[in-house]
């Protein structure tokens, strides 16, 4: 039987360690896919790496985040948790920008913006006129993917074993 990701309201330190590990694994997959020429898949994995990283460091900012995400969240019809804990556990894509803004790390904000662009690219692909996608050329996507990979690895290489 496989064990799922432990939720932050159950064991916050294990949750954080698991999400750090997830971020590093996703960054590794992004790099492998990039090397294999799977640009859109790589973009998606780079985005997932940032999402997992933001979820993991959000644990350290829970008190600050709780000022913005008030109330409770009910799920599974019987379980009720504080909304901030649900946000940290799920890390909805539409909250990433908000959360990193609240955290206040400018470098993370920059990387998150790139990750959101890559997430969009994963679905839309290239657009020569840059009307649908933010990317018109493969080289720009590759550079952004590598920026994300390098950021995640620089933050986590010493933390995750």
N, C-alpha and C positions, 0 to 999 in steps of 0.2 A: 504494500500500500504506500502510495506516495504522500508525503507530507506537504501541505500547502504553505504558503507564506503566512507566518504568524502575524496577527494583527497588532497594531501598536498599543491597543488597550489591554492586550494580554501580556506581552513581554516587549517593552519598548526597545531595549538594547538588542535583543535578537532580531526584532523587526529592522532596526537600523542596520545591523551587520548584514542581514540578508539582502536588503535593498542596495547597500554599497556593493556587495558581491554581484548582484544583478546588473548594476550599472557597468561594472568592469567587464562582465561577460558580454553584455550588449555592445559595448565599445569594441571588444575583440571581434565579435561577429561582424560588426560594421566594417572593420578593417579587412577581414577575410573576404567579405562580399565585394568590397571595393577592389581588392586585388584580383578578384575573379571577374570583374567587369559588371557586376550586378549592382548598378548605380542606385536604382530606386529602392532595392532591398536594403542596401547599405544606408541610404538616407533614413529609412524607417528605423533601422537598428540604432543609428546615431541619435535619433530623436528619443527612442525608448531608453537609451543610456542616460540622457539628460533628465528625462522624466523620473527614472528610478533614483538618480542622484538627488534631485530636488526633494523627492519624497523622503529620502534618508536624512538629509540635513534639516528638513522641516521639523524633525523630532526635537532638535536642539532649540528651535524657535517656537515651540508649542505655546508657551505662555504669551508671546507676542501675537501669534496667529489667532489665539483664542479671543483676542479683542476684536477681531474682524469677522470671525466665524462663530457666531453665537447660537445657542440653542442646542437641540438634540436632533439626532437622525435615527429613524426607525428603519430596520431592514430585517429580512427573513421573518417578517410578521411578529416576531417576539423580542428581538434584540434591539435595545436602544443604547446609543452611545452619543457622546458629545459630538457636535457637528465638526469641530476642529479635528477630532480624532478620525472621523470618517473621511474628511478632506485629505488628511495626511496618508491614510491607508489607500484611498482610491486614486488620489492625485489626478483629478480630472484635467484634461487638456486645456479646457477653457479657464482654468484657475492658475495655470503655471506662471503666466506673466504677472498676475496679481501677487502670487506668493513670493516670487523672487523680488518683486518691488518692495514688499513688506519686509523681507529679510534684509534688503539693502546692500547686497553684494553686487557691485557694478560689473565685475567680470562675469559673474554668474548670470546677471541680467543679459549681457551681451551674448553669451553662449546660448541662453534660453531662446533669445530672439532668432538666432541661427537655427536652433533645433526646430522651432516652430516653422520656419521657412522650409526646412528639410522635410518636415512632416507633410506640409502642403505639396511639396515637390513629389513626394512618394506617390501621391494620388494623381497629380496632374501631369507629371513629366515635364519635358522641355517645351518651351514656347518661344519660337524665334522672335515674335513680336512683343514678348513679355507682357501679355495681356492676361493670361491665366496663371502662369507660373512666374515666380520671381527669378527664374533661371533661364537664360537663353543658350548657355553653352555648358558642356560637360565639365570643362576645367573649373568653372566657378563652383559647381556642386561638389566636385572632388575636394577643392580647397576648404569648403565649409565642413564637409564630413571630417577631413583631417583635423581641422581646428577643434571640433567636438571631441574626437578620439583623443587627441593630445591633452585636452583639458581634463577629461575624465581620468586618463592614465596618470597625469601629473598629480591629481588630487587623491587618487586611490591606490596607486601601486604599492605604497608602503603600509596601507591600512588593511588590505585584503590579502589573505593567504590562501 
